[in-house]
Amino acid sequence: MTKDEALSDLAAHRTNTAPERAQLEREKQRLDALDIEHVAACRNAGVTWQAIADVFGVAQETVIKKYKPKLTTETRVRPKTSKEAT
């Protein structure tokens, strides 16, 4: 196969798979929106960023960077003081 044939095949492949790629992108956006919704619910329930990161299998910094800017309100989770714990 020549370079021109290979490039032509690639262009045809990209054209032929454009509808599937668009559908995959829409599905990815839908799943991302659901992730944001669940992360927000966890934060509002008092779940720490570290616990959320553990579920995703990534570093805490990664999950904070990805999701914190997308939350409409941020609940600060802090440990109970000794007075509150009793």
GUDRENSE-972578 format. One record per residue: residue in one letter; x, y negated, z of N, C-alpha, C in turn. Coordinates in steps of 0.1 Angstrom, whole numbers, plus 5000, padded with zeros to 4 digits. Layout:
aXYZXYZXYZ;...
This chain:
m500950125000500050005000500949885000;t500649784992501349664991500949565002;k501749465004501349355013500049295010;d499849264997498549204992497349294995;e497549424992496449514994496149525009;a497149535017496949545032496249415037;l496649305032496049185037494549175032;s494349215020492949225014492049315022;d492649435026491849525034491549465048;l492549395054492249335067491149225065;a491249145055490249045053488849105051;a488749215044487449275042486949345055;h487849405062487549455075486949355084;r487649235085487149125094485749075089;t485549065076484249025071483149125074;n483449255072482549355074482149375089;t483049345098482749365112482349235119;a482249125112481849005118480549015127;p479449075122478249085130478449165143;e479249265142479549345155480349265164;r481349185159482149105168481348995174;a480348935167479548835173478648895184;q478149015181477249085191478149115204;l479349165202480149185214480449065222;e480648955215480948825222479648785230;r478548795224477248765232477148855244;e477448985242477349075254478349045264;k479549005260480548965270480148845278;q479548745271479048625278477948665288;r477048755284476048795293476548865305;l477548955303478149025315478948925324;d479648825318480348725325479348645334;a478248615328477148535336476648615348;l476548745346476048835357477148845367;d478448855363479548855373479548735381;i479348615375479348485382478148485392;e477048535388475848545397476148625409;h476748745407477048835418478148775427;v479148715421480248655429479648545438;a478748465432478048355440477248415451;a476548515449475748585460476648635471;c477748695467478748745477479248625485;r479748525479480248405486479248345495;n477948335490476948275499476548375511;a476848505509476648595520477848605530;g478848525526480048525535481148625532;v481148675520482148765515483448685512;t484548735516485848665513486248685498;w487048585494487648605480488448725479;q489148765490490048885490489149015487;a488049015494487149135493486549145478;i486249025473485749025459486849065449;a488049015452489249055443489449205444;d489249265456489449405457488449485448;v487249435448486249505439486649495424;f487149375420487549365406488949425403;g489649455414490949525412492049425407;v491849295411492849195407493249115420;a494249035418494748945429493748845433;q493748805445492848705451492948575442;e494148535439494248415432493648415418;t493648535412493048555399491548535399;v490948595409489448585410489048445414;i489748385423489448245426489548155414;k490648165407490848085395489748105384;k489248225383488248255373486848215377;y486548235390485148225394484848095402;k485748045410485447935418484947815410;p485647775399485147665392483747685386;k483247805385482047835378480847835388;l481147835401480147835411479447705413;t478147695414477547565415477747505429;t477747595439478047555453479047655458;e479947605466480947695472480647705487;t480547825492480447855506481847885511;r482247815521483547835527483347945537;v484148055536484048165545485248145555;r484948145567486048135577485748235588;p486848275595486648375606485948305617;k485148385625484448335637485548295647;t485248185654486148145665485848245677;s486648245687486448335698485148295705;k484748165705483548125711482348185704;e482348175690481248225682481148375682;a482248445685482248595684481548655696;t481348575707480748635719479248615719;
